[in-house]
Amino acid sequence: MNAEGKRYRVTWDEASGIARTDWLPGAVCGIEEAHAVDAEIKALGRGKVRCLVDLRQAAGFDRPAREFFISQNPNYRAVALVAGSAPTRMLANFFIGLKRGTIPVKMFTSEADAVEWLQAQA
């Protein structure tokens, strides 16, 4: 996926020790984007990370992408999903309820609460 077509941004917050994935306005995540995000998380070189995923502006995630994120998680220690509107909360709850993975995943409407929870995850 080229940089111009990216619908997300992955960053590392040194102060909090948390990786961030911010989905851009109207972004739809397909399997290609899911693989690209996972590769960028791995490329951070931080081992298993705690990750804040901001879904507030995302439009959706297709089924293969959702299943990939639930089942393929060797780069994550814990994931906090931040959702604001009713549609993004529904999306986050779908992620959480779809299938229990091997890592803790929790939804928040407050970014500060999400960061606090992530920092408490070992």
Helices and strands as residue ranges (DSSP letters): G 3-5, E 8-13, E 18-23, E 28-29, H 31-43, E 49-54, E 60-61, H 63-71, E 76-82, H 86-98, E 105-108, H 111-120
